[in-house]
Amino acid sequence: MHTIRLRGPWEQEPLAGGRVCYARRFHQPTSLGEERVWLVVDEDAARDVSLNGHPLQMDGGRCDVTAMLVPSNLLSVTTDSPAATADLARLEIG
């Protein structure tokens, strides 16, 4: 299993009710072959997660996003309050 940590830079947008939307662009991992790509988010912080404008159904903080990846991707994570972004999301490839 190979891990790509999606650390900064995250864009931050305050929302109503104290919620915050964090957005980050990332490139599609190269040389995937038959490997799957899982998006893993901090499920204690994340409330809504979308990839390229499509809401994701997270299962235990994980979602297989292999088929949704394009050369340049936009990940959005909404939290109930400001959150640390260092470990907010990562890709696991394997």
PATORGU-959614 format. One line per field, with one value per residue (C-alpha): residue number from 1; x, y, z. Coordinates in steps of 0.001 Angstrom, whole numbers. Each point is the difference from the previous one (the first is absolute). Layout:
// PATORGU-959614
nr NUM:...;
X X:...;
Y Y:...;
Z Z:...;
//
This chain:
// PATORGU-959614
nr 1:2:3:4:5:6:7:8:9:10:11:12:13:14:15:16:17:18:19:20:21:22:23:24:25:26:27:28:29:30:31:32:33:34:35:36:37:38:39:40:41:42:43:44:45:46:47:48:49:50:51:52:53:54:55:56:57:58:59:60:61:62:63:64:65:66:67:68:69:70:71:72:73:74:75:76:77:78:79:80:81:82:83:84:85:86:87:88:89:90:91:92:93:94;
X 0:1312:-1297:-160:-755:-2085:1545:26:-806:-3716:-2352:-2367:-3514:-2094:-3626:-3156:-284:3750:589:3093:594:3574:957:3186:1061:2138:1203:-1055:2628:2001:752:-3034:-470:-2495:455:-2920:95:-1771:-708:290:-1213:21:-3512:-112:393:-1554:-3763:-364:2581:-75:2402:-219:-3435:-1443:-1022:1719:-1498:2715:113:2008:1747:967:-1252:1311:499:1944:-2669:-588:3583:922:3368:-777:-2374:-1754:-688:-2397:-446:-2533:463:-2215:2735:3560:2233:3687:708:3279:-1820:-3400:313:2290:6:807:1050:128;
Y 0:3422:3121:3546:2497:2935:2666:3711:2126:-171:2847:855:1462:840:-1149:749:-1448:-107:-2695:195:-1351:-1020:-524:-1393:-869:-3039:-1900:-3507:-2487:-1394:-3615:-1454:-3137:-2236:1786:1660:3518:574:3440:-58:2960:825:-1259:1856:3333:-549:382:319:-1127:493:-736:2045:1265:-3464:-802:-3091:-2667:-658:-3394:262:3063:-1825:33:-1667:2922:-1819:432:3674:1224:2327:1620:2967:-626:2216:-1408:1873:-868:1803:-4:1227:2356:980:-3075:-791:-926:-1907:-3340:917:-2240:-2459:-2365:-3676:-1875:-3744;
Z 0:-990:1810:-1343:2752:-1192:2156:-925:-1713:824:-885:2823:-276:3083:-280:1985:3492:602:-2619:-2200:-3508:-784:-3643:-1508:-3529:-732:-3059:-876:1196:-2909:-961:1759:-2077:1854:3325:1781:1471:3295:1410:3778:2078:3696:717:3333:-1819:-3448:-436:-3774:-2541:-3766:-2832:-3191:1069:708:3604:1379:2230:2537:1732:3195:-1399:-3245:-3586:-3167:-2405:-2728:-2695:894:-395:-2851:-747:2324:2943:2535:3452:2306:3664:2181:3763:2844:1237:-955:-197:-344:-3624:438:333:-1420:-3094:-1774:-2954:501:-3114:-145;
//
